[in-house]
Structure formats: structure tokens, C-alpha cells
């Protein structure tokens, strides 16, 4: 006798496995498809004895597939059972209207399968599967249908795929929740750091100088006016002199400048004292450490105030040296510093992902930009503060170990404050 066949249409692999095992207990040959489109292609060449159709699937849904099957005279007679997690009279009416022969819940029991297969005459009413023949209490009494008994191994094989699928979904949900929470916490911390840094800058910035009071006596103003007029008149006379006078004046000035230079050079060995160099600071950074934390901005503010108090004129360069570390890991789970004894060739990545994913605001917070703008404006451009980035160098050869490579990376990962005086 030819075994009867059942077609399962469901996009969930675990659901297909569980239902297949239940049907195989009734000696049914089971075919599976993961989409309604795949089921329609299968039905072009095959005629199963029963179809189990899921409702919600990618692409065409189960109700639409049932309607197409029932419109085809060649396969319309095949009984179709809808099984889904949805409940309610509205869904039941829609399933019946599409042509479904019955509705089963997703969490169906073995007895549910037995009853519906008997009702659709897919299996005999008096032939239980994997059990002795049913007996009657008395001659002529109705037969008792014995449901198939599932062993512990069968139950475990049916449940394990569901547990694994639910574990994957739970992990995905927890990962998304933790990502959202970490983004919110990072934003709150960044906002608090910006407020604290702005407060530090405000406290360290000296108050603007008091305006010069005008002279209290009018005769001082009159004297200053006459002096200004006299200077303007003298300047006008100099401008009106001829070319020869200007050449002679320039020659005289050159001679006097040469004489003054010679006199200063002669007196330098005995009287000159070398001036102290402008202060330079270097602050080492660790792997993944942001270059401009609130503490670093406070250090920069103190350094700029020192330059201003000493009368510095030039460029105040803030150089961020970015290093490439020898790392292990992947983009999904993240990266970490490789073990010291591992060769450099075994590194999964040589770089600094934490520096690359920072936004422009995280790399240069508002407190830093406010400090740079304030010092430039307050000194009228005499101190030109600038932030620059450079790649670290000095790494060992590729045959070195990860510990040697990362030692060079740590040495070349820093923030440096450099004062460059302006040429006279």
C-alpha cells in the first residue's frame, strides 16, 4: 500500500521539524516548503493527501495561497489545514472563506493531529500508529482510538529546535535593548561631561581687563590732541619728501641697525641669559580612550593661560597622535587588545575602532571648541590655537609579537600641547 504524503508550508524551521515528527508517527511521508510560492511550485508536479499551511510568512501569506489552490480544479480537492498562533472568530471566518478545511493552533498536541487526520480520512479511524491494535470491551462496542505515545527522545527532539529558536530571538531582543540603553547612557554622560568642562573653562578663564578710565582733567585731553596733530603734520612732511631723501634716510637707518646689532652681539656673551623655552606637554592615551575628556580640556585651559600670562605670540598646536593596535575580535562582538605572545600576523585588525566610530562632537566636544575660540578672541589672534591629528609611527616589523607592536602603539598614542612662536 502506497504511503500517503503531507505537505507542510511554514517559514519557521523549528515548526516544520516538530510537525514533521508528529506526522511521521502516522506513517506519512512529509514534504516541507518554507514559503507559499515554493508550495505552489511543488503542487504543479505533486499531489499530497493533506496540506498544513502557516498563516503569516514572508511574501505571499497562507490565506492567499489557500485561495489560489482552491481555484485550481486539479488540486482543489486536497484538504488544507491552517495552523497559526492567531485566535478569534474573525481569523476563523477569514480562513474558512479562503477555503481552508480546518484550523489548528501552533501549539497542537499529538491527539489534535490524530483527530484531524481521521476526520479528513487521511488515516484509518481504527488504526492507531506505533501501538497495539485497539480492543473493545465487548462485542460490537465502539473501538477506542489510541493516540501515539511519544518517547522522551521524541519530545526532546521536538522541543530543542523551539528552545534554540526562542533563545536566538531572546538574545536578539536583549542585544537591541542593551544597545539602546548604552546609547542613552553614553549621551547622558557626554552631556554631563560637556557641562562640567564648560564650567571648568569658565572658572579658569581670567576676567576681561577693566576699561581705561578717561582723564579726569580736560587739559590732558587737549595736550594729547595737540601732540597727535603735531605727529600727523610731521608724518605728512616726511611723506612729501622726495625720493632722494627717502633713500638717504633708509641708508642711515640701515647703518644704525647694523651698529646696534654689532653692539648687541659684542655684549651677548657677558650679559645675555638664555630665555626659558615655551612649555610643552604630552599626555599618553590608552586603547579606546577619548582624547578630549573634561580633565584633558581643563589641562589645555591651564596650559593656554600660562602661555597668555607669559606673553606668548604664535601658534598653540594641540596634536592628537592616533595609533593602530594589534586587536582580536570581529565587528559584531567587538575588539580587544591581542595577547602579548601572539604574532602580529595573527591579528584580526590593526587599527583603533573606538577612535574611528566617534562622532565629530565626541572627538572635539563643544567645551574644547569654546576654549580655542575664547583664547584666540581674547588675545586678538596673538595666540592661534589649533587642533591637528597625526598617525603614529615606529612600529616593529611584521615578524614581531603582538606585545611588541602594542608597546609601540601605546608610545605613539598621545595628546601633545606644542607652542610654536611666530617669526618676528
NORMO-V604260 format. One record per residue. PHI is phi as a letter, one per 20 degrees, with the letter a starting at -180 (* if undefined). PSI is psi in radians with two decimals (* if undefined). BURIAL is + if it has 16 or more other ideal C-beta (glycine too) atoms within 10 Angstrom, else -. Layout:
# NORMO-V604260
phi:PHI psi:PSI burial:BURIAL
phi:PHI psi:PSI burial:BURIAL
This chain:
# NORMO-V604260
phi:* psi:2.27 burial:-
phi:f psi:2.30 burial:-
phi:f psi:2.51 burial:-
phi:e psi:2.72 burial:+
phi:d psi:2.59 burial:+
phi:c psi:2.48 burial:+
phi:d psi:2.17 burial:+
phi:d psi:2.21 burial:+
phi:d psi:1.87 burial:+
phi:b psi:2.37 burial:+
phi:f psi:-0.18 burial:+
phi:e psi:2.10 burial:+
phi:f psi:-0.72 burial:-
phi:f psi:-0.68 burial:+
phi:f psi:-0.66 burial:+
phi:f psi:-0.69 burial:+
phi:f psi:-0.80 burial:+
phi:f psi:-0.84 burial:+
phi:f psi:-0.62 burial:+
phi:f psi:-0.73 burial:+
phi:f psi:-0.66 burial:+
phi:f psi:-0.69 burial:+
phi:f psi:-0.61 burial:+
phi:f psi:-0.41 burial:-
phi:f psi:-0.34 burial:+
phi:d psi:0.35 burial:+
phi:m psi:0.57 burial:-
phi:e psi:2.43 burial:+
phi:f psi:2.25 burial:-
phi:d psi:2.26 burial:+
phi:d psi:2.52 burial:+
phi:c psi:2.56 burial:+
phi:c psi:2.51 burial:+
phi:e psi:0.12 burial:+
phi:b psi:2.78 burial:+
phi:f psi:-0.62 burial:+
phi:f psi:-0.72 burial:-
phi:f psi:-0.61 burial:+
phi:f psi:-0.72 burial:+
phi:f psi:-0.65 burial:+
phi:f psi:-0.70 burial:-
phi:f psi:-0.72 burial:+
phi:f psi:-0.24 burial:+
phi:f psi:-0.44 burial:-
phi:d psi:-0.26 burial:-
phi:c psi:2.73 burial:-
phi:c psi:1.56 burial:-
phi:f psi:2.88 burial:+
phi:e psi:-0.33 burial:+
phi:b psi:2.60 burial:+
phi:c psi:2.28 burial:+
phi:d psi:2.00 burial:+
phi:d psi:2.16 burial:+
phi:f psi:2.79 burial:+
phi:e psi:-1.10 burial:+
phi:e psi:2.05 burial:-
phi:b psi:2.73 burial:+
phi:f psi:2.50 burial:-
phi:m psi:-2.26 burial:-
phi:f psi:2.37 burial:-
phi:e psi:2.98 burial:-
phi:f psi:-0.70 burial:+
phi:f psi:-0.73 burial:+
phi:f psi:-0.67 burial:-
phi:f psi:-0.71 burial:+
phi:f psi:-0.73 burial:+
phi:f psi:-0.74 burial:-
phi:f psi:-0.69 burial:+
phi:f psi:-0.76 burial:+
phi:f psi:-0.32 burial:+
phi:e psi:-0.23 burial:-
phi:e psi:1.98 burial:-
phi:g psi:-0.50 burial:-
phi:f psi:-0.43 burial:-
phi:c psi:0.09 burial:+
phi:f psi:-0.43 burial:-
phi:f psi:-0.16 burial:-
phi:f psi:2.16 burial:+
phi:f psi:2.41 burial:+
phi:c psi:2.25 burial:+
phi:d psi:2.14 burial:+
phi:e psi:2.33 burial:+
phi:c psi:2.28 burial:+
phi:b psi:2.90 burial:+
phi:e psi:-0.14 burial:-
phi:f psi:2.60 burial:-
phi:c psi:2.89 burial:-
phi:o psi:2.76 burial:-
phi:f psi:-0.55 burial:-
phi:f psi:-0.81 burial:-
phi:f psi:-0.70 burial:-
phi:f psi:-0.74 burial:-
phi:f psi:-0.72 burial:-
phi:f psi:-0.68 burial:-
phi:f psi:-0.76 burial:+
phi:f psi:-0.66 burial:-
phi:f psi:-0.55 burial:-
phi:f psi:-0.30 burial:+
phi:o psi:0.12 burial:+
phi:f psi:2.51 burial:+
phi:e psi:-0.09 burial:+
phi:r psi:2.91 burial:+
phi:c psi:2.31 burial:+
phi:c psi:2.58 burial:+
phi:f psi:2.75 burial:-
phi:f psi:-0.72 burial:-
phi:e psi:1.08 burial:-
phi:e psi:2.67 burial:+
phi:e psi:2.84 burial:-
phi:g psi:-0.61 burial:+
phi:f psi:-0.59 burial:-
phi:f psi:-0.75 burial:-
phi:f psi:-0.77 burial:+
phi:f psi:-0.82 burial:+
phi:f psi:-0.78 burial:-
phi:f psi:-0.60 burial:+
phi:f psi:-0.62 burial:+
phi:f psi:-0.74 burial:+
phi:f psi:-0.65 burial:-
phi:e psi:0.07 burial:+
phi:m psi:0.55 burial:-
phi:e psi:-0.60 burial:+
phi:c psi:2.72 burial:+
phi:f psi:2.61 burial:-
phi:f psi:-0.43 burial:-
phi:d psi:0.39 burial:-
phi:c psi:1.55 burial:-
phi:f psi:2.75 burial:+
phi:d psi:2.45 burial:+
phi:l psi:0.62 burial:-
phi:b psi:2.74 burial:-
phi:f psi:2.80 burial:-
phi:f psi:2.46 burial:-
phi:f psi:2.46 burial:-
phi:d psi:2.80 burial:-
phi:d psi:2.66 burial:-
phi:f psi:-0.53 burial:-
phi:b psi:2.82 burial:-
phi:f psi:2.24 burial:-
phi:n psi:-0.09 burial:-
phi:f psi:2.66 burial:-
phi:f psi:2.51 burial:-
phi:f psi:2.55 burial:-
phi:e psi:2.14 burial:-
phi:e psi:2.13 burial:+
phi:e psi:2.15 burial:-
phi:f psi:2.61 burial:+
phi:f psi:2.46 burial:+
phi:e psi:2.22 burial:-
phi:e psi:2.33 burial:+
phi:f psi:2.98 burial:-
phi:f psi:-0.64 burial:-
phi:f psi:-0.69 burial:-
phi:f psi:-0.78 burial:+
phi:f psi:-0.74 burial:-
phi:f psi:-0.73 burial:-
phi:f psi:-0.53 burial:-
phi:f psi:-0.62 burial:+
phi:e psi:-0.61 burial:-
phi:g psi:-0.76 burial:-
phi:f psi:-0.67 burial:+
phi:f psi:-0.74 burial:-
phi:f psi:-0.75 burial:-
phi:f psi:-0.72 burial:-
phi:f psi:-0.76 burial:-
phi:f psi:-0.61 burial:-
phi:f psi:-0.71 burial:-
phi:f psi:-0.79 burial:-
phi:f psi:-0.72 burial:-
phi:f psi:-0.73 burial:-
phi:f psi:-0.72 burial:-
phi:f psi:-0.72 burial:-
phi:f psi:-0.77 burial:-
phi:f psi:-0.68 burial:-
phi:f psi:-0.78 burial:-
phi:f psi:-0.72 burial:-
phi:f psi:-0.75 burial:-
phi:f psi:-0.65 burial:-
phi:f psi:-0.80 burial:-
phi:f psi:-0.72 burial:-
phi:f psi:-0.72 burial:-
phi:f psi:-0.65 burial:-
phi:f psi:-0.73 burial:-
phi:f psi:-0.77 burial:-
phi:f psi:-0.73 burial:-
phi:f psi:-0.70 burial:-
phi:f psi:-0.73 burial:-
phi:f psi:-0.75 burial:-
phi:f psi:-0.75 burial:-
phi:f psi:-0.71 burial:+
phi:f psi:-0.72 burial:-
phi:f psi:-0.67 burial:-
phi:f psi:-0.73 burial:+
phi:f psi:-0.75 burial:+
phi:f psi:-0.73 burial:-
phi:f psi:-0.71 burial:+
phi:f psi:-0.72 burial:+
phi:f psi:-0.65 burial:+
phi:f psi:-0.69 burial:-
phi:f psi:-0.77 burial:+
phi:f psi:-0.70 burial:+
phi:f psi:-0.64 burial:-
phi:f psi:-0.61 burial:-
phi:e psi:-0.34 burial:-
phi:f psi:2.14 burial:+
phi:f psi:2.66 burial:-
phi:f psi:2.66 burial:-
phi:f psi:2.59 burial:-
phi:f psi:2.59 burial:-
phi:f psi:2.46 burial:-
phi:f psi:2.54 burial:-
phi:f psi:2.24 burial:-
phi:f psi:2.47 burial:-
phi:f psi:2.68 burial:-
phi:g psi:2.46 burial:-
phi:e psi:-0.25 burial:-
phi:d psi:2.35 burial:-
phi:f psi:-0.49 burial:-
phi:f psi:-0.47 burial:-
phi:f psi:-0.71 burial:-
phi:f psi:-0.66 burial:-
phi:f psi:-0.75 burial:-
phi:f psi:-0.76 burial:-
phi:f psi:-0.64 burial:-
phi:f psi:-0.76 burial:-
phi:f psi:-0.69 burial:-
phi:f psi:-0.73 burial:-
phi:f psi:-0.72 burial:-
phi:f psi:-0.69 burial:-
phi:f psi:-0.74 burial:-
phi:f psi:-0.71 burial:-
phi:f psi:-0.68 burial:-
phi:f psi:-0.74 burial:-
phi:f psi:-0.72 burial:-
phi:f psi:-0.68 burial:-
phi:f psi:-0.66 burial:-
phi:f psi:-0.72 burial:-
phi:f psi:-0.69 burial:-
phi:f psi:-0.58 burial:-
phi:e psi:-0.17 burial:-
phi:f psi:2.77 burial:-
phi:f psi:3.08 burial:-
phi:f psi:-0.65 burial:-
phi:f psi:-0.71 burial:-
phi:f psi:-0.66 burial:-
phi:f psi:-0.69 burial:-
phi:f psi:-0.75 burial:-
phi:f psi:-0.71 burial:-
phi:f psi:-0.69 burial:-
phi:f psi:-0.69 burial:-
phi:f psi:-0.70 burial:-
phi:f psi:-0.78 burial:-
phi:f psi:-0.71 burial:-
phi:f psi:-0.75 burial:-
phi:f psi:-0.74 burial:-
phi:f psi:-0.67 burial:-
phi:f psi:-0.69 burial:-
phi:f psi:-0.71 burial:-
phi:f psi:-0.73 burial:-
phi:f psi:-0.68 burial:-
phi:f psi:-0.74 burial:-
phi:f psi:-0.71 burial:-
phi:f psi:-0.71 burial:-
phi:f psi:-0.66 burial:-
phi:f psi:-0.65 burial:-
phi:f psi:-0.61 burial:-
phi:e psi:-0.21 burial:-
phi:f psi:-0.79 burial:-
phi:g psi:-0.54 burial:-
phi:e psi:-0.58 burial:-
phi:d psi:-0.39 burial:-
phi:f psi:2.52 burial:-
phi:c psi:2.12 burial:-
phi:g psi:2.31 burial:-
phi:f psi:2.61 burial:-
phi:f psi:2.41 burial:-
phi:f psi:2.74 burial:-
phi:f psi:2.45 burial:+
phi:f psi:2.42 burial:-
phi:c psi:2.34 burial:-
phi:c psi:2.47 burial:+
phi:c psi:2.24 burial:-
phi:c psi:2.00 burial:-
phi:f psi:2.59 burial:-
phi:d psi:2.54 burial:+
phi:e psi:2.97 burial:-
phi:f psi:2.22 burial:+
phi:n psi:-0.04 burial:-
phi:f psi:2.34 burial:-
phi:f psi:2.44 burial:+
phi:f psi:-0.53 burial:+
phi:c psi:1.30 burial:+
phi:f psi:3.06 burial:+
phi:f psi:-0.68 burial:+
phi:f psi:-0.68 burial:-
phi:f psi:-0.68 burial:+
phi:f psi:-0.65 burial:+
phi:f psi:-0.69 burial:+
phi:f psi:-0.71 burial:+
phi:f psi:-0.70 burial:+
phi:f psi:-0.73 burial:+
phi:f psi:-0.71 burial:-
phi:f psi:-0.74 burial:+
phi:f psi:-0.66 burial:+
phi:f psi:-0.66 burial:-
phi:f psi:-0.77 burial:-
phi:f psi:-0.75 burial:+
phi:f psi:-0.75 burial:+
phi:f psi:-0.52 burial:-
phi:e psi:0.07 burial:-
phi:m psi:0.53 burial:-
phi:f psi:2.44 burial:+
phi:c psi:2.05 burial:-
phi:q psi:-2.69 burial:-
phi:d psi:2.23 burial:-
phi:e psi:1.75 burial:+
phi:e psi:2.31 burial:+
phi:d psi:1.80 burial:+
phi:d psi:2.20 burial:+
phi:d psi:1.96 burial:+
phi:e psi:2.03 burial:+
phi:e psi:2.27 burial:+
phi:d psi:2.71 burial:+
phi:d psi:2.07 burial:+
phi:e psi:2.68 burial:+
phi:e psi:1.99 burial:+
phi:c psi:2.75 burial:+
phi:c psi:2.59 burial:-
phi:p psi:-2.76 burial:-
phi:b psi:2.87 burial:-
phi:f psi:-0.54 burial:-
phi:f psi:-0.86 burial:-
phi:e psi:-0.19 burial:-
phi:n psi:2.98 burial:-
phi:d psi:2.73 burial:+
phi:b psi:2.80 burial:-
phi:f psi:2.32 burial:+
phi:f psi:2.68 burial:+
phi:g psi:2.57 burial:-
phi:f psi:-0.60 burial:-
phi:e psi:0.01 burial:-
phi:e psi:2.45 burial:-
phi:f psi:2.68 burial:-
phi:f psi:-0.57 burial:+
phi:f psi:-0.32 burial:-
phi:e psi:0.02 burial:-
phi:f psi:2.38 burial:+
phi:f psi:-0.46 burial:-
phi:b psi:2.41 burial:+
phi:d psi:1.78 burial:+
phi:a psi:-2.78 burial:+
phi:b psi:1.39 burial:+
phi:g psi:-0.61 burial:+
phi:f psi:-0.62 burial:-
phi:f psi:-0.57 burial:+
phi:f psi:-0.53 burial:-
phi:e psi:-0.08 burial:-
phi:f psi:2.50 burial:-
phi:f psi:2.93 burial:-
phi:f psi:-0.59 burial:-
phi:f psi:-0.64 burial:-
phi:f psi:-0.62 burial:-
phi:f psi:-0.76 burial:-
phi:c psi:1.55 burial:+
phi:f psi:2.81 burial:+
phi:g psi:-0.58 burial:-
phi:f psi:-0.65 burial:+
phi:f psi:-0.83 burial:+
phi:f psi:-0.64 burial:-
phi:f psi:-0.69 burial:+
phi:f psi:-0.79 burial:+
phi:f psi:-0.76 burial:+
phi:f psi:-0.66 burial:-
phi:f psi:-0.77 burial:+
phi:f psi:-0.64 burial:+
phi:f psi:-0.74 burial:+
phi:f psi:-0.69 burial:-
phi:f psi:-0.58 burial:+
phi:e psi:0.16 burial:+
phi:l psi:0.67 burial:-
phi:n psi:-0.02 burial:-
phi:f psi:-0.58 burial:-
phi:d psi:1.94 burial:+
phi:d psi:1.73 burial:+
phi:e psi:2.27 burial:+
phi:c psi:2.58 burial:-
phi:d psi:2.22 burial:+
phi:c psi:2.73 burial:-
phi:c psi:2.51 burial:-
phi:b psi:2.65 burial:-
phi:e psi:2.36 burial:-
phi:f psi:2.74 burial:+
phi:c psi:-3.01 burial:-
phi:n psi:0.44 burial:-
phi:f psi:2.67 burial:+
phi:f psi:3.04 burial:-
phi:f psi:2.81 burial:-
phi:f psi:-0.29 burial:-
phi:f psi:-0.06 burial:-
phi:f psi:3.03 burial:+
phi:e psi:2.88 burial:+
phi:f psi:-0.58 burial:+
phi:f psi:-0.73 burial:-
phi:f psi:-0.71 burial:+
phi:f psi:-0.83 burial:+
phi:f psi:-0.46 burial:+
phi:f psi:-0.74 burial:-
phi:f psi:-0.64 burial:+
phi:f psi:-0.73 burial:+
phi:f psi:-0.69 burial:+
phi:f psi:-0.62 burial:-
phi:e psi:0.14 burial:+
phi:d psi:1.77 burial:+
phi:b psi:2.96 burial:+
phi:d psi:2.21 burial:+
phi:c psi:2.36 burial:+
phi:d psi:2.05 burial:+
phi:c psi:2.27 burial:-
phi:d psi:2.12 burial:+
phi:d psi:1.79 burial:-
phi:f psi:2.63 burial:-
phi:e psi:2.37 burial:-
phi:f psi:2.41 burial:-
phi:f psi:* burial:-
